[in-house]
Amino acid sequence: MRTLKGENIFLRALEPTDLEFLYQLENDESLWEVSNTTTPYSKYILTQYLENSHRDIYDVKQLRLVICMSGSETVVGLIDLFDFDPKHNRVGVGIVVFLGAAKRKGFASEALEITCNYAFSHLNVHSVYAAISEDNTPSLKLFEKAGFERSGLKKDWIFSEGKYKSEYLYQLIR
């Protein structure tokens, strides 16, 4: 598991004990815009999801990892690889750091770096991409700092709170 360890954090698979924080996260309406969610998740549905989270990324095209602080193992967020396409050697990435005390400490940067290295070395992808709304300044800065380049714009892509927003496509090419 050395691939998934950094200086200040490590990434691990989901566990059944993650139900409560997953329930809080998935039902946080402020995050629904970025996850394309429009309805709440029940603990029953999330329990089923956790029971199947061990499935291989080649099968389900997604891998969700928990971001934990080294030493204390405190959960500070999640990072997802999604839409894995082994034919075209690409995968999407999304991240959320939800523990207020963990924000602006570099955990997201470290998790993104570890995850991209994992995708390049273990999944043999050529491209890792992210879709970021035009007003999500912290994410834009995070991905640009990590070396992602803006490669496209989807105009009026997201309808939220009565108005349309554009979304940028960012890519990190190996």
Secondary structure as UniProt FT lines:
FT   HELIX           2..4
FT   STRAND          9..13
FT   HELIX           16..18
FT   HELIX           19..26
FT   HELIX           29..31
FT   HELIX           32..35
FT   HELIX           43..52
FT   TURN            53..54
FT   HELIX           57..60
FT   STRAND          63..69
FT   TURN            70..72
FT   STRAND          75..85
FT   TURN            86..89
FT   STRAND          90..97
FT   HELIX           100..102
FT   TURN            103..106
FT   HELIX           107..122
FT   STRAND          127..133
FT   TURN            134..135
FT   HELIX           137..145
FT   TURN            146..147
FT   STRAND          149..160
FT   TURN            161..162
FT   STRAND          163..173
//
